[in-house]
Amino acid sequence: MSHATTTHEFSRYTEVRAALADPALVPPAPAPDAGPPGASVAWLRATVARFASGEPHRRRRALVEAELARPAPADLHRAASAAAGGGDLRTRVVCALATALDMPKPELIAGEVAQMADAYFGGDGGPDADRTVARLVAMLAPGPVDEAGGEAVANRIGLLAQACAATAALVEAAGDSVPTARVLRDSPPVRVMRRTAARATRVAGRDIAEGDEVVLDLVAAQQGSPAPLTFGAPPRVCPGRAHALALAEGLLGRPMTPFARLHHQGKALLLPNAWDYASAAALAAEGFEAVGTTSLGVAAGLGLPDGAAATKEATVDLARRLGRGPFLFSVDAEGGFSDDPAEVAVFARRLYEAGAAGINLEDGRADGTLAPVALHAAKIAAVKEAVPGLFVNARTDTYWLGRDQERTAGRLAVYEQAGADGVFVPGLSDRAGIAALTPALVTPLNVLYSPAGPGIAELGALGVRRVSLGSLLYREALTGAVSTAVAIRDGGPVRGGALPYADVQALAPGYGSGGRGGDDVHDG
C-alpha cells in the first residue's frame, strides 16, 4: 500500500549539507514518457546526468567529465572574454562554451540552446522546444544516433543548457567588482535544490520515507556558513564548477594574468621556491613556468628567524632582484609584515612594482596562533583593491600549526569572498582531506608537497591546482653543500653533478663574454 508523499524543507546549513551528502536523496526523475529519441525535451531530460541517479548517473557523468577535460578553464575564460560585450547574455554564455568545446556553428547552437533552456529545467516549451532539441542533435551528431551516441550528444546539450541558465545568472548578479565567491554566497544562481528519496533515510533527525520530496533552501542555508553550496556536495559535486567560474569571469571582462592562467589549466602547477636570483634563474632555465620564494630561505640567509616579520625590506630587495629576470615569480610575504591592512596593501604594491606576479599572505603567527579571520580577510581585500593585478594566494595555517582544522573550509571561504585568487593549506597532504576540501572551494587550491604524500599528477586529479615546494629546495641545497664539504674533509666520495662555473655565471641578467673563469673546484 503506497503512502502519501511528504515534502520536507531544510534551510539550515548543516541540514542542507547533510541532505546533499545523503546518497538516498537524488534529483527528481523526469517524466516516464521520454519522448522520441533525439527529438524532444523529455528525451533530453531523461538522458542527461543531471536528472539521473545510480549507474546511469555515473556513466553519464563520466561523459560530461570527459567533455570538460578537453578545454582548460583558462581556455573558457579566453573564449568568454572574446564574447564579452553586447548581446543577449545567455546566448553569449553558450556561444563561449560551444566555441571552447569545438562545436560546429557555435553562434547558431547558442541561439537554439537559449530557446529551449527553460523547458530543459521543467518549463513548458511545447513543440517548439522539441524541434529545437532535434535541430541541436542533428548539428552535434549528424546521421543515425544509437543509444550510446544519444547519451553522448544529450549530455553535450545538457552542458550548454545548464551553462545558459546558471552561469548567466551568476554573471548578472556579480556586477563589476564583487568577488565571484561572495556572489555565490549572497546571491547564488541556484537558490533552491530539490531531491526525492530513492529509499527511506533520515536527515537531521527527520525520517524521510521513500518517494518523499526534499526542498533545500540554499540562500537561507548559506547565511549560516561562509562556505557556498551552489555547486553541491559529495557525492554529487558539479563537475563543471571551475569551467563555469572561468566563463563568468571572462564574460565579466575580468582579466586573467599570465600567472593566474597557470592555475587554471586543469592540472596542478608545480611551483618551486627560490631564495635568491641564481636559484630562481636556474629553475626557470629548466623550464619551470614560474617560481615562488621561500621566506625561510630569505630569513635564514640573513641569520634571522622565519615568520617573525623580520625580513620585510629583504623581501622587497629580493623581489627587485628577481624582477630583473625573464620569469614569473610570486613572493612569500608571511602575514604582510603588519596587522594594518593599509600597510600590507602598500607593501604589496611595492612587490608588484618590483615585478612580482603574486603574493602569499598567511594567517599563522609567530606565537603559534591564528590571526582573526576578519583581520586576514581585510588584508586580502586591501591588497586586491590597491593592486588588482597581483595574484593573492591566501594561506591558512590550520594544518601547519595543528589548530582549528575543522574550520579550514570556513576560513578559506571568507578569504575567497574577500577577493583571494587562490588558497593555500600547507600541511594538508592526505588524500581524503584534500578530496573533502576541494568541493567547498571557488578558487584554486595550493598545497605543500610532501614526499610521503601523493605525487603531482595524483594531486592534480584530486583537484589541487598548485603544488609548492616551500623551503625544501633550500634545505636540500644546504644539505648538499655541507655533505660535499664533509666528504672532502673526510676523504669520502664527492657526489658530483654541480653546475659548472660558467653556467652559473650565465644566469646573471645580461651576462656576456669576458667573465672570470675557473674550474669546478676552485672557482671563487
C-alpha positions as CSV (number, residue, x, y, z in Angstrom):
1,M,0.0,0.0,0.0
2,S,1.5,3.3,-1.1
3,H,1.8,6.2,1.4
4,A,1.1,9.8,0.7
5,T,4.4,11.7,-0.1
6,T,5.6,14.4,2.3
7,T,7.6,17.4,1.4
8,H,10.5,18.2,3.8
9,E,12.1,21.6,3.8
10,F,15.6,22.3,5.1
11,S,17.2,25.8,5.5
12,R,20.0,25.4,8.0
13,Y,23.5,24.9,6.6
14,T,24.3,21.7,8.5
15,E,20.9,20.2,7.4
16,V,21.2,21.1,3.8
17,R,24.8,19.9,3.7
18,A,23.7,16.6,5.2
19,A,20.9,16.2,2.7
20,L,23.2,16.9,-0.2
21,A,25.6,14.3,1.1
22,D,22.9,11.6,1.5
23,P,23.1,9.2,-1.4
24,A,19.5,8.2,-0.8
25,L,18.3,11.6,-1.9
26,V,18.5,12.0,-5.7
27,P,17.2,14.6,-8.2
28,P,13.6,14.2,-9.1
29,A,13.3,11.8,-12.0
30,P,12.0,13.1,-15.3
31,A,8.5,12.1,-16.6
32,P,8.3,8.4,-17.5
33,D,7.4,9.3,-21.1
34,A,10.9,10.1,-22.5
35,G,9.5,11.2,-25.9
36,P,11.0,10.4,-29.3
37,P,14.8,9.7,-29.0
38,G,16.8,12.6,-30.1
39,A,13.8,14.8,-30.8
40,S,12.2,16.0,-27.6
41,V,13.0,17.9,-24.3
42,A,11.5,14.9,-22.4
43,W,14.1,12.6,-24.1
44,L,16.9,15.1,-23.3
45,R,16.0,15.3,-19.6
46,A,15.7,11.5,-19.3
47,T,19.2,11.1,-20.9
48,V,21.4,13.6,-19.1
49,A,23.5,13.1,-16.0
50,R,21.8,16.0,-14.1
51,F,18.4,14.2,-13.6
52,A,19.8,10.7,-13.3
53,S,20.9,8.6,-10.4
54,G,22.7,5.2,-9.8
55,E,24.6,3.6,-12.6
56,P,23.1,5.8,-15.4
57,H,24.3,8.9,-13.5
58,R,27.8,7.5,-13.1
59,R,28.0,6.6,-16.7
60,R,26.7,9.9,-18.0
61,R,28.8,12.0,-15.5
62,A,31.8,10.3,-17.0
63,L,30.8,11.6,-20.4
64,V,30.4,15.1,-19.0
65,E,33.8,14.9,-17.3
66,A,35.5,13.7,-20.5
67,E,33.9,16.6,-22.4
68,L,35.0,19.1,-19.9
69,A,38.6,17.7,-19.7
70,R,39.2,18.9,-23.3
71,P,39.3,22.6,-22.7
72,A,41.1,24.0,-19.6
73,P,39.2,26.6,-17.6
74,A,41.7,29.2,-18.9
75,D,40.6,28.4,-22.5
76,L,37.0,29.0,-21.5
77,H,38.0,32.3,-19.9
78,R,39.7,33.3,-23.2
79,A,36.6,32.3,-25.2
80,A,34.3,34.2,-22.9
81,S,36.4,37.3,-22.9
82,A,36.1,37.3,-26.7
83,A,32.3,37.1,-26.3
84,A,32.1,39.8,-23.7
85,G,30.2,42.9,-24.6
86,G,26.7,43.5,-26.0
87,G,24.0,41.0,-27.0
88,D,21.9,38.5,-25.1
89,L,23.9,37.3,-22.1
90,R,22.6,33.7,-22.2
91,T,23.5,33.4,-25.8
92,R,27.0,34.7,-25.2
93,V,27.5,32.2,-22.4
94,V,26.5,29.3,-24.6
95,C,28.5,30.6,-27.6
96,A,31.7,30.8,-25.5
97,L,31.3,27.3,-24.1
98,A,30.4,25.8,-27.5
99,T,33.4,27.5,-29.0
100,A,35.8,26.2,-26.3
101,L,34.3,22.7,-26.9
102,D,35.0,22.9,-30.6
103,M,31.3,22.6,-31.6
104,P,30.3,23.5,-35.1
105,K,28.5,26.8,-35.7
106,P,28.6,27.9,-32.1
107,E,26.6,31.1,-32.7
108,L,23.7,29.0,-34.2
109,I,23.9,26.4,-31.4
110,A,23.8,29.2,-28.8
111,G,20.6,30.6,-30.2
112,E,19.0,27.2,-30.2
113,V,20.0,26.4,-26.7
114,A,18.8,29.7,-25.3
115,Q,15.3,29.0,-26.8
116,M,15.0,25.6,-25.1
117,A,16.9,26.1,-21.8
118,D,13.8,27.0,-19.8
119,A,12.0,23.9,-21.0
120,Y,15.1,21.8,-20.1
121,F,14.6,22.9,-16.4
122,G,10.9,22.0,-16.4
123,G,9.2,24.8,-18.2
124,D,6.6,24.2,-20.8
125,G,8.4,24.7,-24.1
126,G,5.9,22.9,-26.2
127,P,6.6,21.5,-29.7
128,D,8.9,24.4,-30.5
129,A,11.3,23.2,-27.8
130,D,11.1,19.7,-29.0
131,R,12.0,20.8,-32.5
132,T,14.9,22.8,-31.1
133,V,16.3,19.6,-29.5
134,A,16.0,17.8,-32.8
135,R,17.9,20.5,-34.6
136,L,20.7,20.5,-31.9
137,V,21.0,16.7,-32.2
138,A,21.3,17.0,-35.9
139,M,24.1,19.6,-35.7
140,L,26.1,17.8,-33.0
141,A,25.6,14.2,-34.2
142,P,24.8,14.2,-37.9
143,G,23.5,10.8,-39.1
144,P,21.8,8.0,-37.2
145,V,22.3,8.0,-33.4
146,D,22.4,4.8,-31.4
147,E,21.7,4.6,-27.6
148,A,25.4,5.3,-26.6
149,G,25.7,8.1,-29.2
150,G,22.4,9.5,-28.0
151,E,23.7,9.7,-24.4
152,A,26.8,11.5,-25.5
153,V,25.1,14.1,-27.6
154,A,22.4,14.6,-24.9
155,N,24.9,15.3,-22.3
156,R,26.7,17.8,-24.5
157,I,23.5,19.7,-25.0
158,G,22.8,19.4,-21.3
159,L,26.1,21.1,-20.5
160,L,25.1,24.0,-22.7
161,A,21.7,24.3,-21.2
162,Q,23.0,24.3,-17.7
163,A,25.6,27.0,-18.5
164,C,22.9,29.0,-20.2
165,A,20.9,29.3,-17.0
166,A,23.3,29.2,-14.1
167,T,26.3,30.9,-15.5
168,A,24.3,33.7,-16.9
169,A,22.6,34.2,-13.6
170,L,26.0,34.3,-11.9
171,V,27.2,37.0,-14.3
172,E,24.1,39.1,-13.8
173,A,24.5,39.0,-10.0
174,A,28.2,39.7,-10.0
175,G,28.3,43.3,-11.3
176,D,31.6,45.0,-11.9
177,S,33.8,44.2,-9.0
178,V,32.2,41.9,-6.4
179,P,34.3,38.8,-5.9
180,T,32.6,35.8,-7.5
181,A,32.9,33.8,-4.3
182,R,30.8,36.5,-2.5
183,V,28.1,36.4,-5.1
184,L,27.9,32.6,-4.8
185,R,27.2,33.0,-1.1
186,D,24.9,36.0,-1.2
187,S,23.1,35.6,-4.5
188,P,23.6,32.0,-5.7
189,P,22.4,31.3,-9.2
190,V,20.8,28.1,-7.9
191,R,18.6,29.2,-5.0
192,V,16.7,26.0,-4.3
193,M,17.6,22.4,-4.9
194,R,15.1,19.6,-4.9
195,R,15.6,15.9,-4.1
196,T,13.5,12.8,-4.0
197,A,14.1,9.9,-1.6
198,A,15.1,6.9,-3.6
199,R,14.8,4.9,-0.4
200,A,14.0,5.6,3.2
201,T,16.6,7.7,5.1
202,R,17.0,10.1,8.0
203,V,18.3,13.6,7.8
204,A,18.8,16.0,10.8
205,G,16.7,13.8,13.0
206,R,13.9,13.7,10.5
207,D,12.6,10.4,9.0
208,I,12.2,10.6,5.2
209,A,10.2,7.9,3.5
210,E,10.9,6.5,0.1
211,G,9.3,8.9,-2.5
212,D,9.2,11.9,-0.2
213,E,10.3,15.2,-1.6
214,V,13.1,17.3,-0.1
215,V,13.4,21.1,-0.7
216,L,16.8,22.7,0.1
217,D,16.9,26.5,0.6
218,L,20.5,27.4,-0.3
219,V,20.1,31.1,0.2
220,A,18.9,30.7,3.8
221,A,21.4,27.9,4.5
222,Q,24.4,30.0,3.3
223,Q,23.7,32.7,5.8
224,G,24.8,30.3,8.5
225,S,28.2,29.4,6.9
226,P,30.7,31.2,4.6
227,A,31.2,28.1,2.5
228,P,28.9,28.1,-0.5
229,L,26.8,25.1,-1.5
230,T,26.0,26.3,-5.0
231,F,27.9,23.5,-6.7
232,G,26.6,20.8,-4.5
233,A,28.5,18.5,-2.2
234,P,29.9,15.0,-2.4
235,P,28.8,12.6,-3.8
236,R,27.2,14.9,-6.3
237,V,29.6,17.9,-6.9
238,C,29.1,19.8,-10.1
239,P,32.0,18.6,-12.4
240,G,31.9,21.9,-14.3
241,R,32.3,24.4,-11.4
242,A,35.8,25.6,-12.4
243,H,34.7,26.0,-16.0
244,A,31.5,27.9,-15.0
245,L,33.6,30.3,-12.9
246,A,36.1,30.8,-15.7
247,L,33.2,31.6,-18.1
248,A,31.7,34.1,-15.7
249,E,35.0,35.9,-15.1
250,G,35.6,36.1,-18.8
251,L,32.1,37.5,-19.6
252,L,32.5,40.0,-16.8
253,G,35.6,41.3,-18.6
254,R,37.9,40.4,-15.6
255,P,41.4,39.8,-16.9
256,M,43.4,36.6,-16.2
257,T,47.1,37.4,-15.8
258,P,49.7,35.0,-17.2
259,F,50.5,33.9,-13.7
260,A,46.8,33.3,-12.8
261,R,46.4,31.4,-16.1
262,L,48.9,28.8,-14.8
263,H,46.4,27.9,-12.0
264,H,43.5,27.2,-14.5
265,Q,45.0,24.6,-16.8
266,G,43.0,21.6,-15.4
267,K,46.1,20.2,-13.7
268,A,48.5,21.0,-10.9
269,L,51.2,23.7,-11.3
270,L,54.4,22.7,-9.7
271,L,55.8,25.9,-8.2
272,P,59.4,25.5,-6.9
273,N,60.6,28.0,-4.3
274,A,63.8,30.0,-4.7
275,W,65.8,32.1,-2.2
276,D,67.9,34.3,-4.4
277,Y,68.3,35.3,-8.1
278,A,70.6,32.4,-9.1
279,S,68.2,29.7,-7.7
280,A,65.2,31.3,-9.4
281,A,67.0,31.7,-12.7
282,A,68.3,28.1,-12.6
283,L,64.8,26.8,-12.0
284,A,63.4,28.9,-14.9
285,A,66.2,27.7,-17.1
286,E,65.0,24.1,-16.5
287,G,61.5,25.0,-17.9
288,F,59.6,25.9,-14.7
289,E,56.9,28.4,-15.8
290,A,57.1,30.3,-12.6
291,V,58.8,30.3,-9.2
292,G,57.9,31.3,-5.7
293,T,60.2,32.5,-2.9
294,T,60.8,30.8,0.4
295,S,60.5,33.0,3.5
296,L,62.7,30.5,5.4
297,G,65.5,30.8,2.8
298,V,65.3,34.6,2.9
299,A,65.4,34.8,6.7
300,A,68.0,32.1,7.2
301,G,70.3,33.6,4.6
302,L,70.3,36.8,6.7
303,G,70.7,35.0,10.1
304,L,67.1,35.9,11.0
305,P,64.2,33.7,12.2
306,D,61.4,32.9,9.8
307,G,57.8,34.0,10.5
308,A,58.9,36.8,12.8
309,A,58.2,39.7,10.5
310,A,61.9,40.5,10.5
311,T,62.6,40.4,6.7
312,K,60.3,43.0,5.2
313,E,62.9,45.0,3.4
314,A,64.9,41.9,2.5
315,T,61.8,40.5,0.8
316,V,61.4,43.7,-1.2
317,D,65.1,43.6,-2.2
318,L,64.7,40.0,-3.4
319,A,61.7,40.9,-5.4
320,R,63.6,43.7,-7.1
321,R,66.4,41.3,-8.0
322,L,64.0,38.7,-9.3
323,G,62.2,41.4,-11.3
324,R,65.3,41.7,-13.5
325,G,64.8,38.2,-14.8
326,P,62.6,36.9,-17.6
327,F,60.4,34.7,-15.4
328,L,57.1,35.0,-13.4
329,F,57.5,34.9,-9.7
330,S,55.4,35.0,-6.5
331,V,56.6,36.3,-3.1
332,D,56.1,34.6,0.2
333,A,55.3,37.6,2.4
334,E,54.5,35.9,5.7
335,G,51.5,37.8,7.1
336,G,52.3,41.0,5.2
337,F,54.6,42.3,7.9
338,S,51.8,44.3,9.6
339,D,48.4,43.9,11.1
340,D,47.3,47.2,9.4
341,P,45.6,46.2,6.1
342,A,46.5,49.6,4.6
343,E,50.2,49.0,5.4
344,V,50.0,45.5,3.9
345,A,48.5,46.9,0.7
346,V,51.3,49.5,0.4
347,F,53.9,46.6,0.9
348,A,52.1,44.5,-1.7
349,R,52.2,47.4,-4.2
350,R,56.0,47.7,-3.7
351,L,56.3,44.0,-4.5
352,Y,54.2,44.4,-7.6
353,E,56.1,47.4,-8.8
354,A,59.3,45.3,-8.3
355,G,57.9,42.7,-10.8
356,A,56.1,40.2,-8.6
357,A,53.1,38.4,-10.2
358,G,51.8,37.0,-6.9
359,I,52.0,37.2,-3.1
360,N,51.4,34.6,-0.3
361,L,49.7,36.0,2.8
362,E,49.4,33.7,5.8
363,D,47.2,33.8,8.8
364,G,49.6,31.9,11.1
365,R,51.5,33.9,13.7
366,A,54.9,33.6,15.2
367,D,53.4,32.6,18.6
368,G,51.7,29.6,17.1
369,T,48.2,31.2,17.0
370,L,46.0,32.1,14.0
371,A,45.1,35.6,13.1
372,P,41.5,36.6,13.4
373,V,39.6,35.6,10.2
374,A,38.2,39.1,9.7
375,L,41.7,40.7,10.0
376,H,43.3,38.4,7.4
377,A,40.3,38.9,5.1
378,A,40.7,42.7,5.5
379,K,44.4,42.4,4.4
380,I,43.4,40.4,1.3
381,A,40.7,42.9,0.4
382,A,43.0,45.9,0.8
383,V,45.7,44.3,-1.4
384,K,43.2,43.4,-4.1
385,E,41.8,47.0,-4.1
386,A,45.3,48.5,-4.2
387,V,46.9,46.1,-6.7
388,P,44.1,44.2,-8.7
389,G,46.7,42.6,-11.0
390,L,48.6,40.9,-8.1
391,F,47.6,37.2,-7.6
392,V,46.8,36.9,-3.9
393,N,47.3,33.4,-2.5
394,A,45.6,33.3,0.9
395,R,47.2,30.8,3.2
396,T,45.7,29.3,6.3
397,D,47.9,27.6,8.8
398,T,45.2,25.4,10.4
399,Y,47.1,22.2,9.4
400,W,50.6,23.7,9.6
401,L,50.0,24.7,13.3
402,G,47.6,21.9,14.1
403,R,44.8,24.3,15.2
404,D,41.1,24.5,14.2
405,Q,41.5,22.2,11.3
406,E,37.7,21.7,11.2
407,R,37.4,25.4,10.4
408,T,39.7,25.3,7.4
409,A,37.0,25.4,4.8
410,G,35.2,28.3,6.6
411,R,38.4,30.3,6.8
412,L,39.2,29.8,3.2
413,A,35.7,30.7,2.1
414,V,36.0,34.1,3.9
415,Y,39.3,34.7,2.2
416,E,37.9,33.9,-1.2
417,Q,35.0,36.2,-0.6
418,A,37.5,39.0,0.3
419,G,39.0,38.6,-3.1
420,A,41.7,35.9,-2.9
421,D,42.7,34.5,-6.2
422,G,43.9,31.2,-4.7
423,V,44.1,29.5,-1.3
424,F,47.0,27.6,0.3
425,V,46.8,24.9,3.0
426,P,50.3,23.8,3.9
427,G,50.4,20.6,6.0
428,L,47.3,19.2,4.2
429,S,48.6,16.1,2.4
430,D,46.3,13.2,2.9
431,R,44.1,12.2,0.0
432,A,40.8,12.1,2.0
433,G,41.4,15.6,3.4
434,I,42.2,17.1,0.1
435,A,39.2,15.4,-1.6
436,A,36.9,16.6,1.1
437,L,38.1,20.2,0.9
438,T,38.2,20.9,-2.9
439,P,34.4,20.8,-3.5
440,A,34.0,23.6,-1.0
441,L,36.4,25.9,-2.8
442,V,35.8,28.5,-5.5
443,T,39.5,29.3,-6.2
444,P,42.5,27.1,-7.0
445,L,43.8,25.0,-4.1
446,N,47.6,25.1,-3.3
447,V,49.2,22.5,-1.1
448,L,52.8,22.0,0.1
449,Y,54.5,19.0,-1.5
450,S,55.1,16.1,0.9
451,P,57.5,13.3,0.0
452,A,55.2,10.9,1.9
453,G,52.0,12.2,0.2
454,P,50.6,12.0,-3.3
455,G,52.6,12.9,-6.4
456,I,52.0,15.9,-8.6
457,A,49.7,14.0,-11.1
458,E,47.6,12.5,-8.3
459,L,47.3,15.8,-6.5
460,G,46.0,17.3,-9.8
461,A,43.4,14.5,-10.1
462,L,42.3,15.3,-6.6
463,G,41.6,18.9,-7.6
464,V,44.8,20.6,-6.4
465,R,45.9,23.3,-8.8
466,R,49.2,24.4,-7.3
467,V,51.9,22.5,-5.5
468,S,54.6,24.4,-3.7
469,L,58.0,23.1,-2.6
470,G,58.3,25.6,0.2
471,S,61.8,25.5,1.8
472,L,62.5,22.0,0.6
473,L,65.0,23.1,-2.2
474,Y,66.8,25.5,0.2
475,R,67.2,22.8,2.8
476,E,68.3,20.3,0.2
477,A,70.9,22.9,-1.1
478,L,72.2,23.4,2.5
479,T,72.4,19.6,3.0
480,G,74.2,19.1,-0.3
481,A,76.8,21.9,0.4
482,V,77.5,20.5,3.9
483,S,77.6,16.9,2.7
484,T,80.1,17.8,0.0
485,A,82.4,19.7,2.4
486,V,82.3,16.8,4.9
487,A,83.0,14.3,2.1
488,I,86.1,16.2,1.0
489,R,87.3,16.7,4.6
490,D,86.9,13.0,5.4
491,G,88.3,11.6,2.2
492,G,84.9,10.3,1.0
493,P,83.5,10.4,-2.5
494,V,82.1,13.6,-3.8
495,R,78.6,13.3,-5.3
496,G,79.4,15.5,-8.3
497,G,76.9,16.9,-10.8
498,A,77.3,20.5,-9.7
499,L,76.6,23.2,-12.3
500,P,79.8,24.4,-14.0
501,Y,81.1,27.8,-13.0
502,A,80.3,29.3,-16.5
503,D,76.7,28.1,-16.3
504,V,76.1,29.8,-13.0
505,Q,77.7,33.0,-14.4
506,A,75.4,32.8,-17.3
507,L,72.4,33.0,-15.1
508,A,73.0,36.7,-14.4
509,P,70.8,39.1,-16.4
510,G,72.6,40.5,-19.4
511,Y,75.7,38.3,-18.8
512,G,78.1,38.3,-21.8
513,S,81.6,37.1,-22.6
514,G,84.6,38.2,-20.7
515,G,83.5,36.7,-17.4
516,R,86.0,35.4,-14.9
517,G,86.9,31.8,-15.5
518,G,87.5,28.9,-13.0
519,D,87.5,25.2,-12.7
520,D,84.8,23.1,-11.0
521,V,86.5,23.2,-7.6
522,H,88.5,26.4,-7.2
523,D,86.0,28.8,-8.9
524,G,85.8,31.6,-6.4
